[in-house]
Amino acid sequence: MSRKIKGSEKTKSKSGDIIHKYNDDPISQPGGLISALDRFFGRNQFVFFIISLILTVIIGIYLFDVKISTGGDDSSYIEAAKKFIDGKRFPSWHGAFYPIFLGLLMLIFGVKIIVFKIFSFLFIVGYLILFYYTFKNKIPVTILIITLLILAINSQILYFGSQTYSEALYLFLQALTFFVFVRFMDKMNESPLNYFRLWKIWLIFGFLIFLMSITRNIGIIMLLALFFYLLIDKKFYAAAFTFISYLVFRIPFNLYKSLVWNIRIAETGGQLNEILLKNPYNKAEGTEDFAGMVTRFVENSRIYLSKHFIITIGLKNPAYTGTSIIPVIIVILLFFMALYFAFRHNKLMLFIGIYLGAAVCATFIALQQSWGQLRMIVIYIPFVILFLSWGIYQLSRIREVKIAVEIILLLSLGIILFKTSGQTADMIKENKKILEKNLKGNKYYGFTPDWINFLRMSEYVGRKYPDKVVASRKPSMSFIYSKGKEFYPIYRIPLENADTLIQNLRERYDDLCFIDNSEFGKKNVPGNVQMNFKRVNLAFVGKANKTYGIYKVQDNYKEFFYSTLDKYNVNYITEVDTFLRQICKEKCYGVYPDSLINMLKKNKVDYVIMASLRVNPKERTNRTLNAVKRFLYYIELKYPGTFIEVSSIPPRIKGENHDEKEPAYLLKVNYDKYNSGDRLY
């Protein structure tokens, strides 16, 4: 006995060819829970759409954050926008379009952060509107309305409605592109089809994809996904026109960057090089090989699918940090099931499935695991929720499992809606007091003490030293709170692989000596003697909690050098291979202190902010973001007294443990201590 899956029937075309006619309208097949709900939601879908918009606006206001986040990238967009409109620099690192857009707002309103955030909020509302009209009458109305309600109250997504990250803009552009795709497909189904009469749609498509690609580099996936989809659909001319329409905007843009800003295409490879690094904060670790990229993909799948995605749909607390392979497997299986049904039943969902699969995979390959932030995939989550739900619904069309699948689907969506609303209620309660204090003028309320001290120091520097060059670990944050003062960035230390560093020194110098830095202190070597040795220091190699100095030993002071070490019983190693075997059994890294001080000198840095920013923002531990501290530490090892404290926030109080207050220091650079000579007295 044959069985026919409802919703897919074969009919004869006029030419006699067998074609498939798929019934995937918003009214589901007769009978069942979803069918009954479809009739109810179908009669009231516009009402529920308006309800979802009202919920988004109300909840968005309660969750609104007038502060700049501590992530740094949001403030860097603002700084990049200011530099762009001032003609200083083209914003190319994080994507050009959002800083350019902010720059246009600056020209109209000035540097008004609240205005920038309001536009982010409008983009979130706009994407929700487009989301509804894109899928209206294209998928079962029950799936659409419940998904819409989940998105409307989702605090994890609404968070970006009051931030100056590019996510809100990207969500809007992405939703607008899908919206235009639906109209595009309607035109493509017209008969007779005239490709050249659709030139307006081609240009709109090309322009939107172009904007996506310069908002976030990953946006180029939209072009590749559409191109691949059209090839599958055997619309070869359409694929060619789509690519050409993109180039119509991309080529003039690249020419503009080249002619006006002198940016060559070869210079834009910086992000690709950054992607290939094993550790973006330590280039000395090298680049990933194929096996490393596979590992990265797997680990990112765990981070984003079993943590961030699960948190966003309300099934885990936002503080959850664990990962598991089981949710990853479930999501992947559901995705491929939905993709299979989309290939058979629904062209719109097929395109979305191709796009999501390509974009998410590219994201997991491109991101280092240390960048495991929700904002990297939040732009896909609304469409992932809809796509997976739609896929499960397609499974319910099989008569034997219809009731069970419908119950599972509706129960799952109901739980997600309930848990999401509870999560959002908690976020509103937490944000209410902070928002009230901020609106009353306390701009620091809601920050932890480490950030308050750092931001106040940045504000102090902007007021006290507006014309001085000051270095900062978070220069864009300092830029905002100093009211527009530019800071020199210290993001990382230019470390090198110890093996490479030592081999380079070995080729340049006949004799090298390796000394554990702690030896001088343990042996009570007089300060003036230590200073003599520091003069001939070449580099430092770090391993665990130990730092080894590498010293050059020249003939004119060789005898005095070793006799002095023996006099104070300082242990040392003279054989390079012995040092490498004993100390560098595992990977260790080295740095040239002279290169560090020269970086500051070349950029005319007068002062440095050294803060106590937490690694874990939720609790105070001994672990802090220590790039600046380590940068200065290696310089101080060779040139003691180079950095002089001129101010601290909070101020030091005699008898108190100042470090417990997570202070920020302002240090003056004393270049008089810098001496590159190699004399040993």
N, C-alpha and C positions, 0 to 999 in steps of 0.2 A: 504494500500500500504506500503510495507516494505521499509525501508531506510537503506542503508549501509554507515557507516562512512568510508571515504576513508583512506587508509593506514592500514586497518585491515581486512583481509579476511581469511575465513576458507578454509583449504585444507585438503585432506585425506592423511595420511601417508600410507606407504606400508602395515603396519599392520592393516590398517582400522580405526585407532584411529583418532579422530578429533583433529587437532592441529591448532594453530594460526600462520600465517606468517605475520609479521609486516614489512611494508615498511617505514623505518625511515632513509633512506640514505640522503646525503646532497642535493639531488634534490627533491624539494617539489612536491606535487601533481599538475597535469596540471592545468593551469589557475591561475589567481590572481597575485597580486603585488609581493609577495615573490617568486613565481615561476619564474617571469621574472628576478628578482634580482639574484636568485640562478644561473640562466644560465650565467649571467654576472660575478658574483663572482666565479662561478665554473671554468670559463675559466681563471680567473686571481687571484685565491686565493693565490698562492705562492707569487705573486707580492705584494698583500696586506699584507701578512705575513712579507715580507721583509720590507715593508713600516712601519709596526707597530714596528719592531725591531729598525729601524733607528730612529723613533720618540722617542722610549723609551731611546735610548742612548743619543740623543741630549737633550731631555728635562731633563733626569736624570743628565746630566752634568750641565745644567743651574740651576737645583735645588739642586745641591750638597752642603752639609753642612759639612765643615771641623771641626766645633766645636763639643764638647760633648753637648748633650741636657741637659736641667735642670731637666729632669725627675728623674735622679739618677740611674735607673735600668741599663741603657746602660753603665754607667761608672762602675757599680758594676760587670757587666760581665767581664770587663777588669781586675778589681781588683781580682776577683775570679780566673781568668785565671793565673794571676801572682802568686797568693798564691798556686795554683795547681802545676805549674811547679817548684816552689821553695820548694815543699813538705810540705807546712804548713797546707793546708786545702783542703779537697775535695769539689768541687762546687756542692752542692746538693739542695740549696734553690730554685733558679729560673729554675732549669733544668740543668743537668750536661753537655750535649753534646756541647752546644755553647761555654761555657768557656773552655772546653777541646780543641775544635777546635781553639779558639783564642790562647790557650796555645801553640799549635803546630805552629801557625804563629809566636808567640813570639820567639820560639826557632830558627826559620829561619830568621826572619827580626828584632827581638827585639820588644820593645814596640813602635810600629809605628801605631798610630791611623788611619792615612790616609790609610795605607795598610788594616787594618781591615774594613774600610768603603768601600774600593774598592771591597773587597770580598762580602760585602753585596750587592753592585751594581751588581756584577756578578751573585749572586743568584737571584736577581730580573729578570735579563735578562734570566737566565736559566729557571725560572718558567714560563715565557711567552712562551718560545720555547716549553717546555713540554706541556703547556696548548694547544697550537695549534695542536701538533701532537697527543695528547690524543683524541681530539674531531674531528679531521679531518676524514671525511667520516662516522662520527657517528651521526651527527646532521645536520640540514639544514645549508648550508654554509653561508647563509646570516646572520643567528643568530651568527654563530661562528666569522665571520669577523668583524661585527659591535661591538660585545663584545670585541674582541681582540683590536680594535682601541680605545674603551673606556678605557680599562685597560692600553694601551700603553701610553696614555697621562694623566693618572689620577695622579694628584699631591699628593693626600692623600696616595696612595699606594707607589708612587715613593719616598715619603719622607723616607721610611724605607730602600731605596737603598743607603742612605748615613748616616746610623745610626749604632750603635753597639748594637742594640736590636736583639733578636733572631727571629723576625718576618720574615725577608728576608730568613734566612736559613729554617725556618719552611715552608714558602710558597713553597720553592724549593723541600723540602722533601715530602710535601703533593702532589704536582704536579707529582713528580716522582713516588709516590706510585700509583696514578691514572693511570699514563702511563703504569706501569707494570701490573696493573689490567686488562687493555685492552688486553695485550698480554696473560695474564693468562686466560682470558675468551676465547680467540681464541684457546688456547691449550685445554681448558676444553671441547670444542665443537668437538674436534677431535674424530674420531671413527676408531678402538676401543680405549677406554680411558684406559691408564695405569697410575695410580696415582704415582707409584714409579719412573717412567721415568721423572716425573716433579720435581724431588727433587731440582734441581737448582733454579727453580722458587719459590718453597716453601721457600728455604733459603733466596733468595733475598727479598721476601715478608716479611719474619720474621725479617730480618735485618732492612729493611726500617721502619717497624712499631716500632721496638725496638728503632731506632734512633729518630723517632717522639716522642715516649713516654718519652725519656730522654732529649729531647730538650724542650718540654713543657709537663707537667703532663697530660694535656688534650689530648695529642696525643694517649693515651691508647684507646680513643674512636674509633680510626681507627680499632683497633683489634676487639673491640666489635661490631662495625658496620659490618665489613666483616664477622665475625662469624655469626651474626644474618642473614645477607643476604644469606649466603650459606645454612643456615638451612631452610630459606624460599624457596630457590631453590632446596631443598632436596639433596644437595651435602654434606652428612654427613661426609664422609671420608675427603673431602676437608676442612671442618670446623675443623676437628680434626687435620689434618696435619698443617693447618695454626696456630693453637694455639701452637702445638708442636714446629714449626719452630721459633715462637717468644720466647719460653722458652729456645731454644738452645742458644740464645744470652743473655736473661735476667738473667738466673741462673748464668752463669760465671761472669756476671757483678756484681751481688749482692755479689757473693763470693769475687770478687776483692775488693769491698768496705769494706766488713767485715774483710778480712784477712790483707789487706794493710793499710786501713784507719780506721779500728776498728769501722765502722759504722754498727749498727745493724738495722734490718728492723723496729723494734719498734721505733727507733729514728727518722725514716723518717715520722712519723705521725704529725710532727710540722705544715706542711702546712694544713693538714686536720683540725687540731684544730684551725688554723687561719681562715679557711674558715667558721667555725661554729660560730665565734665571731660575735656579733652584731656590734661592733665597733673595728676594728683592732688596733686603737690607744688608746683604753681604755678597757682593758680586764675586768674591774670591771662591765661593763654593762652586762656581761654574754654572753650566747650562744643563738642562735635562736631556737625557737620551730618550730613545723610544720607550724603554721600559719605565723610565721615570714619568713620562707623560701618561702612560697607561695607569700607573699608580696614582698619579694626580687625579685622573678622571674618576677612578673608583672612589678615592677618598672624598673628592668633592661631591660625588653622588650621595655619599653617606651624610656629609655635612649639610647639604642643601635640601635633599629630599627627606631624610629621616629626622632632621632637626628644624630647619627654617620653614620648610613647607608644612610640616606637622604643627609647628607653633602657629603659623599664620591661619590655619583652618581650625584653630582652637583646641586641638587635641593634646597639646602640651603647654605647660606654663611657659611664659616668655623667658623665665630664668633657666629653663632646661638647657643643659649643655651636652647631654649624651648623644650618641649616634648608634644606629643599628642597621644591619643589612636587610632585615625583614621588610620594613616600610619601603625601602628602595626597590626590592623585588616586586612587591605588590604594585607600586606605582608604575614600574616599567611594564609589567604584564597588562595592567589596565590600559596603559597608553597604546601598546601594540594591538590590543583587542579593539580599541576605539579607532585606531588607524585602519585596521582591516575593514570595519564596518563603514568608515568614511570613504574608503576606496570603492566600496560597492554601492553606497547609498547617497552620499551627500558631498557635492563638490566643494562647498564652502568649508565644511569640516575637514575635508581632505587637505585643502590648502593650509588651514590652521594647524593641522597635525604635522604637515611637512615643516612648516615654519617653526613650530614649537620644538620638534625633535632636533632640527638643525641648530636652532639658537641655543637651546639648553645644553646640547652636547658641546658646541663651540665654547660656551661659557665655562663648562666644567674643565675643558682642556686648557683654556686660556688663564684661568685664575690659579694662583698659588693658594695652597690650603690655608695659609696664615691670613688670607683676605676673606675668611668665611663670614660675610655679612649678608643680612637679609636683602639689602638693597640691590645686590648683584642679580637676584632672580625675582624680586617682587614684581617686576614689569611683566613677567609671564604668568604669574600665579592666577589672576582672574580667568585667563583663557585656559589654563590647565584644569582648574576646577570645573569649568563648563565642559571642556573636551572629555574629561574622564567620566563625568556624570552622564553626558550624552552617550558615551560608549557603553556604559552599564545599562542604560535604557534600551539600547539596541539589542542587548542580550535578552531583555525581557520579551522581545518579539517572538522568541521561540516558545511555542505553546506549553511544552512540558515544564519549563522553568519560570514561566511568566510571573505567577503569583509570588514565588519565593524571591525572585530578583527584584520585583517592584517593592516588596516589603523591605528588602535589604537597602535598596537605593533610597527610598523615602526615609527610612530610619536613619541611615547614614547622614543624609542632608539635614534631617531634623536635629540630630546630635551636633553636627557642625554649626548649625545656626544657633542652637542653644548655647554651646560652649563659647562660640565667638562673641555672643552678646554678653556672657558673663565676663569674659576677658576684657571686653570693651568697657563694661561697667567699672571694673577694677581700675582700668587706666584713667577713666574720667575722674574717679574719686582721688586718685593719686595726683592728677594734673591740676585739679581745681584750685588747691591752695597755692600751688606754684604760679599758676596763671594770674590769680588775684594779686599776689605780691609783685609779680613782674609789671602788671598793668599800673600798679600804684607807684612804680618808680624804682623798685629794688631789682635792678637788672641782673644781679648775681644770684638771686635766690633760686634754688634748684640745682646749682652746681655743687659739687663736692669741694671740700676745703683746698685740695691741691689745685683744682682749676680756678677757684676764686683767687688764690694767691698769684697764680700765673697771669690771669687776666688783669688783675689790678696792677701787677708789675708792668704789663704791656701798656696799660693806660698811663701809668706813671712815666714810662719812657717816652710815650708820645707827647706828653705835656712838658717834660723836663729836658729831653734831648731830641727835639724834632729834626735837627740837622745832622745828627750823628748816625753812623752805620752800626746797627745793633743786630746781633745774630739771635735766632730763636729756633727751637725745635718745631714749633707750630706757627710759622710766619704768617699764614693767612688769618689765623685767630688773633695774633698780635696786631695784624693790620686792621681788623675790624674794631678791636677795643682801644686801639690807639688813635682811632678816627682817621685812618687813611695813611699812616706812616708805613713805609715799606721796610721789611726786615730781611736780613740775609739768612737763608735757610741752612740749618744743619740737620739733615734727615738721617744721615748714616756716616760711618767712618769708612774711608777708602781702604779697606783691608785687602791684603793679598794672601794667596796661599803661601804658607810658610816655606814649603819646599822650593817654590819658584823664587820667593824673595831671597832666600839664603843662597841659592845657586847663582842668582844675579850678583849678589855681593861677593861671592867666592870668585867670580870671574874678574871682578874689579879690584879686589884686594888680596894680597898674598897671605896675610895673617889675620884671622878673626878670633875673637874670644867671646865665649858665651857665659853670662853670669846671671844667676837667679837674683832678681832685684831685691828680694828680702834679705840676701846675704849681707848687704851693707848695714842694714839695721841690726841684724842679729850679732854681728861682729863688732858693733860699736865703732865703726869707722868714722873718724872725725868728718864734720861737714865740709870743710875745705878740701879734704882728700876726695870725698864723694863728688864734689863739684868738678874736680879735675878729671875724674873718669867720665862724668856726664858729657864733657866737651867732645869726647871722641866716640860718643854713642852714635850708631848708624840707624838702628831700628830696634823695635821690640816685637817679641813673639809671645803670644798669649796662649796659655793652655789651662783650662779649668780656672782655678783661682790664682794661678801663678803667672808672673810676667818675667820673661827673660830678656835681658838686654844684649844686643849684639854690638861689639866694640871692634874698631879697627886698631891694629897694632902695627905701627910703622917702625922702621929700623932706628930712627933717631930717638925714640923713647921706649923701645922694646924692653930693654933691661930694667929700666925704672918701673915700667908698667907691671911686670910680673913680680918684681921684688916687693913692690908695695902691696900687691894682693897677698903674697906669702906672709908679709909682715903682720897683716891683720887677719890671717887665716881665712881668707875669703876663698870659697870653693869656686872653681871655674873649669870650663871645658875648652880645649883648643882644637880638637879634632872635629871638623864639620860633620863627617859621617857618624862619629860617635854621638854627637848632639842629636842628629836626625834620628838615630836608632833609639836613643834613650828618651827623648822628649817628644818627638813627632811621630810616635808609633801610630797615633790616630791623627786625623786632620786638625791642624792648628793654623792660626792666621797671624800675619804680621803687619806692622804699620811703620812708616817712616815719620818720626815726630817732626822733622823739618818740613815735610810736605804739608803737614797739618797747619803749622804756624804760617807757612808761606801762603796757604789758601786764605787765611784770615788777612794777612798783610796785603796780598794781591787785591782783595776786595775791600780794603781799607776799613775793616771792622774795628770799631772803637770799643764796643761793649758786647757782652754776651749775657743773655738771660739763661740761668740754669734753674730749672724747676724740679718739682718732686711729683710729676704726673704719674698716676698709678697705672700699672699694667692691667690690673683688675679694677675697673672703676667702681665696683660695688663695695669694695672693702680695702682698708689700708693695710698693706703688707710691706715687706722690705723690698719688694720688686717694683721698680719704677722704669719709665721710659728713659733709658740712660745713654742715649746716643751722644747728647751734648756733654754729659759728665765724663764719659769715656774719651771723647774727643779732647777735652781739656786735660784729662788725666795723663794722657801720653805726652802732651806738650810739657806739662808740669814735671814729669819724670826727668826730662832732659833739661828744662829751663825753669827751675823752681822760682816762684814769685812772679810768673808772667801774668797771673790773673789776680786782681786785687778786688776784694768785695767793697762796693761803694754803697750798697743799699740792700735791704731784705724786707720782704713782706710775708708774714708779719715781722715787725722789728724784733731784734734779739732782746731778751730780758735776762739779766744776770741770774744764774742759779737755775734756770729752766732748760729742759731738753728741747732745743729749738727744732730738731728734726721731727719730733712728734707732731709739730704743727704743720708739717708738709709745706715748708716755705719755698718761696721763689727768691733767687738772688740775682742781683745785677753786678756783674764783674767787669772791671775795666781791664783792657788788654795793655800790658806794659811791654812794648816791643824793645825797650832798652835791655831787657833780660835775654833777648834773643841773640845768640852768638853762634854763628855757624863755623867758627874756627876749629881747628883740630889740634891745638897745642895741649900738651900734658906736662904740667910743671912738676 
